[in-house]
Amino acid sequence: MVCAGAGMGVDSGLPDFRGDEGFWRAYPPYQRLGLSFVELADPVHFGSDPELAWGFYGHRLALYRATVPHSGFDILRGWGARAFTSNVDGQFQKAGFTEVAEVHGSIHHLQCLLPCRSAIWPADDVAIEVDPETMRATGPLPECPSCGALARPNILMFGDYTWVPDRSQRDLDALASWRRSQLGKRLVVVEIGAGNAIPTVRRQAELASAATGALIRINPREPEVRHGRGISLPMPAAEALGEIQSRLG
């Protein structure tokens, strides 16, 4: 089982938004505007300033569509890994994974802003035009097909009380069922790029490996493993997975 945080995508060229400085290095226009990641990743802007909100998420949607998953994804898929991730970028699916639990949702799916109902639909036909100077959306914005209200990404944002969790919960339930089927087997958990600031992924990895202590924590910044329950590899994702694969023969 692989538990992946934002660090998983860094070797594919994706920013991990670590702190305001890291976010502003990835998005210089927001530094000029004095806006942080936490301020932008807030559903309130879809109601109060939809062009600002969709400028941010529309740019990310295009970035994730253009990104090629790094070699570590293929290694994990070759091991038959099931994935749990806080990432919303869809990189696991792009790399060929079919069993992915996305605890915070996906930018590749939409929901009604209100929401008028609990429908979730693919964002395949959505292409947001973004002014690179202001990072604001300039073209038509997606709408809910049921009521015509603004649509938003089906992502759990900061202070989000209107996120529709149904799609994510379905996949989380499937993962929990699979984990129960592994009882009595030596399940190995590989945690990659998951920090302490939002510890959702680290907690999931520790819980899944609690019975065996078979945890491999790959993290160049925060590799420590509590109580010696596992091993740590202070390395980037692709390099660490490549080294493990080479030693497996």
N, C-alpha and C positions, 0 to 999 in steps of 0.2 A: 504494500500500500504506500502511495506517495502522498505526502501532505505538503502543499506548496503555497508559499507566500510570494510577495512582490519580487523578491530576489531571484525567483525562478526565471523571470523574463529578461533579466539584465543582460545575459549573454546573447539574447536575441536582439539587443539594442534598445530595449524598452526602458524608460526611466522608472525608478522605484519610488519617486516622490518622498524620499527620506528627508524630512524637515523642510522648512520654507526655502532654505538655500538650494537644496537639491531640486525642489520643484521649480524654483525660478531659473535654475540653469537649464532645465528642460523647456521651460516656457518663459522666456525673457519678457514678453509683453505684459505678463501678469505682475512681474516685479515693478514695472513702470506704473502699473495701475494700483500697486500696493495690495494685491489680492493673494491670499494664501490658498493652498489646496483645500484646507478644511472649510474655508469660506465658500469656495466654488462648488465643492462636493456636498451641497446642501439643497434639498428639494425646494426650498422656499423660492429660489431664483426662477424656477420654471413658471411660477405664478406671477412674481413681481417683475421679472426681467427675462423673459424667455429667450431673447436673442443672446444674452450673456450666457445663460445656462446651456443652450444648445451649441453655442460657439465652442464651449469647453468640451462637451461630450461629443459633439460632431467631429471635432478635430481628433479626439481620441479614437473614435470609431474608425475613421479613415486610417489612422496610424496602425491600429491593431489588424485591420484588414490587409495592410501592406507588409506586415511583419512576417518573417519566415522563422518558425520555431527552430531553436538550436539543436545540435546533435544529441543532447541529453534526453530530449523527449523520445527520440527513437530508441535509445537504450532502455528507458523505462518501459516503453511499449513492448519491447522485445522480452522483458521480464514478466509480462502479463500483469502489470501493476494496475490497480484501481486508484483513481485520483480523487482527493479532497483538496479544494483550493479556495482561497479567499480572493483570488484574482478574477476579474470580470472580463478579461481580454479574449477568451475563447481559444487560447493557444493550444491547449490540450486537444480539443476537438480538431483543430487545424492540423495537428500532428497525427491524427488518426485514432485518437482515443474515443471509445463509445460509451464508457462508464465513467462519468465525471460528475462529482457533487460540488456545485458552485454555491458556497454558503452565503455569499453576498450578491448572488444573481449574475446577470450577464448583460454586457452592453449590446450584445447582438439580439436582444429581445426587448420589446416595448410593452408598456401598459398605459392605461388612461391616467392622466394626472389626478383626476378627482378622487379615487377612481369610480366610474359609474358602475362597473362590474369587475369581476376578478379575472377577466380575459388577459392573456399574455400572448403576444404574437411576434414572429420573427421581424427583424429590422432589415431584411435582405434588400428591400427596395428603397431604403433610406440613404440619401446622400446629401449631407448638409454643406452648403457653401459657407466658408468662414473667411472673414477679412483678416489677413495675417497681422495687420497692424493693431487692430482693436480686439481681435479674437472674438468678434461677435458674429453670429449667424446673419447672413444677408439674404438668403433665399427663403422659399416656403419651408415651414416647419411641419413635422409629422402630426397627424391628428388621430384621435380615437375613431375607429370605424363605426362604433356604436352610437356615440353622442356628438361627435365633432369637436370635442374639447381637445386641448393640446395633449399630445402623447409625450411620454418621458421614458428614459431607459428603465428597464426592470432591474434596477440596482438598488441595494440597500445603502442609502447615503447617511450622512451624519444627521442626527435628529430627525430621522425619517419615520413618520407615523402612517404613511399611506402606501408604503411598499407592498406589493402583492407577492407573498412568499411561496405561492402554491407550486410553481415549477421547481424551485430550489428544494422545497420540502420533499417533493416526490423523489428527487434524486438522493437526498440525504437519507430518506427512509430506505431506499434500495441499498445504499451503502451500509446502513446499520444492519439490514438483513443479511447481507453478504458477510459482514464481520462476525455475526453470530454463527454463520456456517463454518467459520474458520476456527472456532473454539476447539482446543485440543491439538491444533496444528501450530507450527512455528511461524506465525505471521511476522514478517520483517517490515518495519515501518521506516521509510526514507523521508525525512523532513528536509525541505529545501527552501532557503531564502525567507524564513519566517522570523520576524523580529519580536521583541518584547512589548513594543509600544501598543500594538493591538494583538494580544496573544491568542487569538482564536485558533490559529493553525498549530501553534506550539502545544496548546492544551489538547487538541484533538490527537496529535501525534503521541503525546505522553500517555493519554488515555488508551489509545489503540495498542500501545506497546507495553502497557502496565504489567500484563501477565507474564511476559517473557523478558522484558528489558532489551528486546531486539530493536533498538532505535539507532538510526544513523542520522545525526544532525549535521547538515551541510550548510554552513553559514560563515562567510569570511569576517563578519563583524561581531556576531553574538553566538559563538559556537558552543558555549558552556552547556553541559548536561547535568541536571540536578541529581544528586545522590548517586552518581556513577551509574545511572540506569541507561546505558547506551554508550555510544562513542561519538566524538565530535570530529568533524573535518572542516577546519577553517579555510575553505577554498570556494571558488566560484562553482556554480552548478555544473556546467558542462565539463569542466576540468575534473571535478570530483567524480562524477558519474563515469567519465571516460577511464579514470584510474581504476575504479571498482571493476568495470567491465573487463579491462585488460588483465586483472588479477583473477577473474573468474575463468579465464582461458577461452 
